[in-house]
Amino acid sequence: MTVRVVHKVKRESDITYLLLGSDVVGDSPCGDKFVKFNLYVLRKQEQVKSEKQILPKELHKSRWIGSSRGWLASMNKNDSTVSLTNIFNKPTKSKRTISLPPLIRDKFEHLVNVSVSSPNEEEDCVIAVKFYGSRVNLCRLGSDSEWTRIDVPCPSFHSSTVMFSERDRRFYLNNCNPDYTGPTEFTLHSNPVLLTPVSGYKRFVFSKFLDEMPELENEKRLSRFKIQQQLVESSSGQSFIVCWFVERFTDKGEAVPWGDTSYNNKDLCKKTHKIMVFRQDTEQGIGPYTDDIGDLCIFLGDNEPFCLSAKDYPGLNPNSVYFAGHGSGFGICDLASRTIRYLSSDSTPPPGRMFWIPPTSQ
């Protein structure tokens, strides 16, 4: 059995963490809970436990549903109310926990991710929650408004994620069908109070993948991968489309296509095969493949994707993509050498969702 390295660590504002979970360790005198967060600290490249922290009452019966710009979003298991907390941020005069109305969902709907716009401008901040299927929900913070449902074409945007573009001041959804020719503006007639448009962007065609993947002969071979497409933007306004290829194997090392349902998914192991980065063309929505993004690092997980500069944050590897999720553990892809290296010392991936938390000084 692999023994994980576990230390106590104080949270610092310039460190990037991977949140792996949390453990309740007691009750506070005022009725809150004391918790310790299970974290992977990139600067130290080891798994740690935080010092004892207070978990607000609003979050006692909630589960984490997403992360964006340093905020963690949770949903109450009983009444479906949503909360945002900046529990990893430096203490400020602003509220550490913001409560939102209940988010009613269909019985079998599964959540994809969460995005938050302008988190430092609470009166103008909107949270977007994307579900598998045909809808994204928006709610303005600090207002009495309910959630506004935005219907988008399905299945073209069935499993798409949502992200907020600081450059364009709008939310984007990725199109899951390269042949889709329908509308890409989804909020023309929606609630004007929200003021934050939701748009789609064009997906890469499969031929672009094949040009850069000589190990594959045709599009049929791509069926062995689950390909997640993410749009990510740097603080300088550069934008990239990142394609994340994950494959499944039996315990004998045999590849299993994602469309093959004859296997129990729990009995299969998963790993990241490749990560490809394309510079976004702001006119066409697609752009050229690149293996050089300079000193930037891209972070993919169950969080909204984000970019950091390795120059600004020691301990990060430049020209890399850090990934976590899909039941395959967490690691780093060096774009120049096209190599994948896992950071988890345990061969068993951590259970549950994993969120990269950016430095709070970002």
Backbone torsions as a table, in degrees:
resi	resn	phi	psi	omega
1	MET	NA	136.3	179.3
2	THR	-80.8	130.1	178.7
3	VAL	-95.1	122.5	-179.7
4	ARG	-79.4	145.9	174.8
5	VAL	-79.7	121.9	-177.3
6	VAL	-129.5	124.5	177.1
7	HIS	-131.5	164.1	169.0
8	LYS	-86.6	141.6	-178.9
9	VAL	-144.4	141.6	172.1
10	LYS	-85.6	143.5	178.3
11	ARG	-76.4	137.7	177.0
12	GLU	-121.7	153.2	-170.3
13	SER	-76.3	-14.4	-176.0
14	ASP	-111.9	21.6	-178.1
15	ILE	-111.5	140.7	174.5
16	THR	-95.4	130.1	-179.1
17	TYR	-116.5	155.6	164.0
18	LEU	-111.2	117.3	-179.9
19	LEU	-82.7	117.2	-176.9
20	LEU	-102.8	-9.6	-178.7
21	GLY	148.4	-174.6	179.8
22	SER	-151.4	155.4	-180.0
23	ASP	-127.1	128.0	174.6
24	VAL	-75.3	128.3	-175.5
25	VAL	-120.1	3.5	178.2
26	GLY	161.9	179.1	179.1
27	ASP	-110.9	141.2	176.9
28	SER	-89.0	160.3	-178.9
29	PRO	-58.6	-27.7	-177.0
30	CYS	-91.9	7.3	175.9
31	GLY	97.0	-2.4	175.4
32	ASP	-80.5	176.5	177.9
33	LYS	-107.1	146.2	169.9
34	PHE	-95.5	131.5	179.3
35	VAL	-131.6	157.0	168.3
36	LYS	-119.4	130.6	-179.0
37	PHE	-89.3	136.8	174.0
38	ASN	-89.5	117.4	-171.0
39	LEU	-129.4	151.3	165.2
40	TYR	-110.7	122.2	-176.1
41	VAL	-100.3	116.9	-175.6
42	LEU	-64.8	-39.1	-178.1
43	ARG	-60.1	-39.5	-179.3
44	LYS	-92.2	-15.3	-177.0
45	GLN	52.4	50.5	176.1
46	GLU	-154.3	160.1	178.5
47	GLN	-86.4	137.6	-175.1
48	VAL	-138.1	167.1	168.7
49	LYS	-115.0	135.0	179.2
50	SER	-71.6	165.1	169.9
51	GLU	-67.5	164.2	-176.9
52	LYS	-59.5	128.1	-179.1
53	GLN	-123.8	156.1	178.3
54	ILE	-89.3	128.4	173.9
55	LEU	-100.6	118.3	-176.3
56	PRO	-58.9	155.0	-177.9
57	LYS	-56.9	-35.8	-176.8
58	GLU	-60.8	-18.9	-174.1
59	LEU	-106.5	3.6	-174.1
60	HIS	-60.4	-39.4	-176.9
61	LYS	-111.6	35.1	-177.4
62	SER	-116.3	162.4	173.6
63	ARG	-124.3	147.1	179.4
64	TRP	-69.6	132.1	-179.9
65	ILE	-117.8	-9.8	-179.9
66	GLY	177.1	171.5	179.9
67	SER	-147.6	138.1	-178.8
68	SER	-155.7	125.6	174.1
69	ARG	53.0	39.6	177.3
70	GLY	87.5	-7.1	177.3
71	TRP	-95.8	141.0	172.3
72	LEU	-105.7	133.2	178.4
73	ALA	-105.9	139.3	179.0
74	SER	-134.4	158.0	177.3
75	MET	-127.4	131.2	179.3
76	ASN	-68.9	133.4	-175.9
77	LYS	-71.1	-20.9	-176.2
78	ASN	-93.6	-49.0	-173.3
79	ASP	-115.6	2.9	175.9
80	SER	65.6	15.8	172.9
81	THR	-68.2	148.6	-177.5
82	VAL	-110.0	140.8	177.2
83	SER	-129.0	145.4	170.6
84	LEU	-112.2	134.5	177.2
85	THR	-134.2	138.0	175.4
86	ASN	-103.9	48.7	-174.3
87	ILE	-61.7	-21.0	179.3
88	PHE	-95.6	-0.7	-179.1
89	ASN	-86.4	162.6	173.7
90	LYS	-65.0	147.9	178.4
91	PRO	-57.8	131.8	178.9
92	THR	-134.3	176.4	177.6
93	LYS	-75.1	-18.2	-178.9
94	SER	-75.7	161.8	179.7
95	LYS	-64.2	143.8	177.4
96	ARG	-85.5	-23.1	178.4
97	THR	-132.5	129.7	179.7
98	ILE	-117.9	126.4	-178.9
99	SER	-96.6	139.6	179.5
100	LEU	-123.7	162.9	-178.4
101	PRO	-63.4	166.0	175.8
102	PRO	-59.9	142.0	178.0
103	LEU	-108.0	99.7	-176.3
104	ILE	-78.4	131.0	179.5
105	ARG	-131.9	160.1	176.8
106	ASP	-67.7	155.1	-172.8
107	LYS	-55.3	-39.2	-173.7
108	PHE	-104.1	11.3	179.5
109	GLU	-74.2	138.5	176.7
110	HIS	-114.7	140.5	-177.8
111	LEU	-80.4	143.3	177.3
112	VAL	-98.3	-64.5	179.4
113	ASN	-163.6	179.6	-176.0
114	VAL	-130.7	143.8	174.9
115	SER	-135.0	141.9	-179.3
116	VAL	-123.7	130.3	177.5
117	SER	-95.9	144.4	171.5
118	SER	43.2	60.3	-174.9
119	PRO	-64.5	-19.5	-179.9
120	ASN	-90.2	-1.0	178.7
121	GLU	-123.0	77.4	-168.3
122	GLU	-56.3	-37.7	-176.9
123	GLU	-69.0	-19.6	179.7
124	ASP	-110.1	9.6	-172.3
125	CYS	-89.2	134.7	178.5
126	VAL	-123.9	137.2	175.4
127	ILE	-106.1	135.7	177.6
128	ALA	-115.6	132.4	177.9
129	VAL	-121.6	122.5	-177.7
130	LYS	-106.1	131.3	175.2
131	PHE	-107.9	156.7	168.3
132	TYR	-60.1	132.6	-179.0
133	GLY	116.7	-145.6	-164.9
134	SER	-107.8	22.8	-179.0
135	ARG	-143.3	151.8	169.8
136	VAL	-128.7	141.8	-176.7
137	ASN	-114.4	136.4	-178.5
138	LEU	-121.6	144.2	175.7
139	CYS	-148.7	133.3	178.9
140	ARG	-85.7	132.6	178.5
141	LEU	-72.4	149.6	175.4
142	GLY	74.9	10.3	179.3
143	SER	-121.0	171.4	178.5
144	ASP	-95.5	8.6	-175.6
145	SER	-72.7	151.6	175.0
146	GLU	-84.7	178.4	176.1
147	TRP	-69.2	138.6	175.5
148	THR	-105.2	125.4	-178.8
149	ARG	-90.4	129.0	175.5
150	ILE	-111.6	117.9	178.2
151	ASP	-88.4	133.2	179.1
152	VAL	-124.7	159.0	-177.9
153	PRO	-58.6	136.0	178.8
154	CYS	-129.1	132.5	18.0
155	PRO	-95.0	6.5	-175.3
156	SER	-57.8	-30.8	179.3
157	PHE	-118.4	26.2	-172.4
158	HIS	-56.6	-51.4	-175.4
159	SER	-109.5	19.0	-176.1
160	SER	-69.8	152.3	172.4
161	THR	-94.0	167.2	177.7
162	VAL	-119.4	140.6	175.9
163	MET	-143.7	151.6	179.7
164	PHE	-100.3	131.6	177.9
165	SER	-98.6	115.7	174.8
166	GLU	-64.1	-35.8	-178.0
167	ARG	-65.6	-44.8	-174.4
168	ASP	-98.7	-7.3	-179.7
169	ARG	54.7	49.3	178.6
170	ARG	-155.9	160.4	173.4
171	PHE	-87.7	144.6	177.2
172	TYR	-122.2	144.3	171.5
173	LEU	-118.5	141.6	178.4
174	ASN	-89.3	138.0	179.7
175	ASN	-80.0	131.0	-177.3
176	CYS	-90.1	-1.5	-177.2
177	ASN	-126.2	114.4	-177.7
178	PRO	-66.2	-16.4	-179.3
179	ASP	-97.0	4.1	-177.8
180	TYR	-65.0	132.0	-179.2
181	THR	-126.0	15.3	-177.6
182	GLY	-81.7	-167.3	-177.2
183	PRO	-67.4	150.7	177.2
184	THR	-120.6	0.1	174.7
185	GLU	-110.5	118.3	-170.2
186	PHE	-110.2	-1.2	-174.1
187	THR	-123.7	24.0	-177.9
188	LEU	-63.2	-33.3	-176.5
189	HIS	-119.7	22.2	-178.4
190	SER	-90.4	-172.9	-176.5
191	ASN	-58.2	112.4	-177.4
192	PRO	-68.2	-17.0	-179.5
193	VAL	-64.2	-29.1	-176.5
194	LEU	-70.6	-36.6	174.6
195	LEU	61.0	7.6	-178.3
196	THR	-117.1	105.9	-176.2
197	PRO	-67.1	155.3	173.3
198	VAL	-121.1	125.2	-176.7
199	SER	-132.4	162.2	174.1
200	GLY	-106.1	157.9	173.3
201	TYR	-128.4	157.5	-169.5
202	LYS	-74.7	139.8	179.1
203	ARG	-85.1	151.9	176.4
204	PHE	-69.7	143.1	176.2
205	VAL	-78.7	150.4	-174.3
206	PHE	-60.8	-30.2	-177.5
207	SER	-61.0	-28.7	178.5
208	LYS	-67.5	-34.8	176.2
209	PHE	-66.2	-44.5	-175.8
210	LEU	-64.8	-33.0	178.6
211	ASP	-61.6	-31.9	-176.5
212	GLU	-102.8	3.4	-178.0
213	MET	-127.7	76.6	-177.0
214	PRO	-61.3	-17.2	179.6
215	GLU	-72.1	-12.7	177.9
216	LEU	-104.9	144.4	-177.8
217	GLU	-99.5	-30.9	-176.7
218	ASN	-155.7	176.0	-176.4
219	GLU	-64.8	-27.8	-179.6
220	LYS	-61.2	-34.0	-179.8
221	ARG	-66.6	-21.7	179.2
222	LEU	-68.8	-16.4	-177.8
223	SER	-66.5	-15.4	179.1
224	ARG	-76.2	-8.5	-177.1
225	PHE	-111.5	148.2	162.0
226	LYS	-95.5	121.2	-174.9
227	ILE	-111.2	111.3	176.1
228	GLN	-99.8	129.6	179.6
229	GLN	-106.5	131.6	-178.2
230	GLN	-129.6	139.6	172.0
231	LEU	-100.2	130.0	-178.0
232	VAL	-137.5	147.9	-173.3
233	GLU	-130.9	137.4	178.1
234	SER	-88.2	167.0	-179.1
235	SER	-66.0	-20.8	179.2
236	SER	-87.2	-1.1	177.8
237	GLY	98.0	-2.9	174.6
238	GLN	-69.0	144.9	178.1
239	SER	-130.6	144.3	-176.7
240	PHE	-133.5	150.0	169.6
241	ILE	-108.9	121.2	-175.5
242	VAL	-109.7	128.2	178.5
243	CYS	-111.0	124.4	-171.8
244	TRP	-113.4	113.9	-176.2
245	PHE	-100.4	118.9	178.4
246	VAL	-120.0	135.5	179.1
247	GLU	-121.1	160.2	-179.2
248	ARG	-115.6	146.6	-179.1
249	PHE	-135.1	152.4	168.8
250	THR	-81.4	173.6	178.8
251	ASP	-67.7	-10.0	176.4
252	LYS	-96.2	3.8	178.0
253	GLY	84.7	13.9	-179.9
254	GLU	-87.2	130.1	179.9
255	ALA	-70.3	138.2	-179.8
256	VAL	-120.9	117.7	178.2
257	PRO	-58.5	148.3	-176.9
258	TRP	-67.2	-22.9	178.4
259	GLY	-82.1	-6.0	-178.7
260	ASP	-82.9	113.7	-177.1
261	THR	-101.2	11.1	-178.3
262	SER	-78.7	-7.7	179.7
263	TYR	-109.0	149.5	170.2
264	ASN	-76.9	119.5	-175.3
265	ASN	-56.9	-30.5	-179.2
266	LYS	-68.4	-21.4	-178.5
267	ASP	-88.7	-1.9	-177.9
268	LEU	-103.4	145.7	174.0
269	CYS	-97.4	152.6	-176.8
270	LYS	-125.7	148.7	174.9
271	LYS	-151.5	155.2	176.1
272	THR	-78.9	122.1	-179.1
273	HIS	-87.7	-42.3	-174.8
274	LYS	-161.6	150.5	169.9
275	ILE	-128.6	126.8	-177.4
276	MET	-118.1	138.2	-178.7
277	VAL	-117.5	132.2	177.0
278	PHE	-121.7	135.3	173.8
279	ARG	-73.2	131.7	-177.5
280	GLN	-78.1	133.4	171.1
281	ASP	-89.0	115.8	-173.7
282	THR	-66.4	-19.3	178.6
283	GLU	-87.6	-48.3	-174.9
284	GLN	-91.4	-20.8	-177.3
285	GLY	87.1	-12.5	176.6
286	ILE	-125.5	168.4	-177.0
287	GLY	-165.6	-172.2	-174.7
288	PRO	-78.1	149.7	173.2
289	TYR	-66.4	145.5	176.8
290	THR	-142.0	144.2	171.2
291	ASP	-114.1	19.1	-178.9
292	ASP	-141.1	104.2	175.4
293	ILE	-111.6	23.6	176.1
294	GLY	68.6	-134.4	-177.1
295	ASP	-90.8	10.9	-177.8
296	LEU	-78.0	152.8	170.9
297	CYS	-126.7	137.0	178.4
298	ILE	-109.3	139.3	-177.8
299	PHE	-119.1	119.3	179.2
300	LEU	-116.5	135.1	177.0
301	GLY	-170.6	-152.5	173.9
302	ASP	-81.4	-2.2	173.0
303	ASN	-83.7	168.5	168.0
304	GLU	-67.5	131.9	-177.2
305	PRO	-63.8	150.9	178.6
306	PHE	-149.7	166.0	179.3
307	CYS	-117.0	146.2	170.7
308	LEU	-134.4	156.7	175.3
309	SER	-95.2	126.5	178.7
310	ALA	-64.8	-24.5	177.4
311	LYS	-64.0	-36.9	-175.0
312	ASP	-84.1	-21.4	-174.6
313	TYR	-131.4	96.0	-179.2
314	PRO	-56.1	144.6	179.8
315	GLY	100.8	-14.3	177.2
316	LEU	-89.6	145.5	177.0
317	ASN	-90.5	120.6	-179.8
318	PRO	-67.3	160.9	177.0
319	ASN	55.0	46.1	-176.0
320	SER	-137.7	161.1	172.1
321	VAL	-121.5	120.9	174.6
322	TYR	-92.8	134.2	-176.5
323	PHE	-131.3	153.2	178.1
324	ALA	-157.7	125.6	176.8
325	GLY	134.6	-166.0	-178.5
326	HIS	60.3	18.7	-179.4
327	GLY	70.0	17.0	-175.7
328	SER	-114.9	11.3	-179.1
329	GLY	84.8	-165.2	-177.6
330	PHE	-134.0	149.5	-176.3
331	GLY	-168.6	-161.4	-175.5
332	ILE	-138.4	139.2	175.2
333	CYS	-111.1	118.8	175.0
334	ASP	-84.4	115.9	-172.2
335	LEU	-69.7	-36.0	-177.4
336	ALA	-65.7	-44.6	-177.7
337	SER	-92.7	-9.7	-178.9
338	ARG	59.2	39.1	-179.1
339	THR	-110.3	147.6	178.6
340	ILE	-110.8	130.7	176.9
341	ARG	-131.9	125.2	178.7
342	TYR	-83.3	142.4	-177.6
343	LEU	-98.4	-18.5	-179.2
344	SER	-78.5	132.9	-178.8
345	SER	-81.7	-20.7	-179.3
346	ASP	-89.7	135.5	-179.2
347	SER	-71.5	-17.2	178.1
348	THR	-92.3	118.6	-179.5
349	PRO	-61.0	144.9	177.6
350	PRO	-60.4	143.3	178.7
351	PRO	-74.6	158.6	174.0
352	GLY	80.9	-175.9	-176.9
353	ARG	-82.2	150.9	-179.3
354	MET	-124.7	134.2	-175.0
355	PHE	-125.3	124.3	169.0
356	TRP	-77.1	131.5	179.1
357	ILE	-110.6	114.9	-177.9
358	PRO	-72.3	161.6	175.5
359	PRO	-57.1	139.3	-176.3
360	THR	-73.4	-12.2	177.8
361	SER	-84.9	0.4	-179.2
362	GLN	-61.3	NA	NA
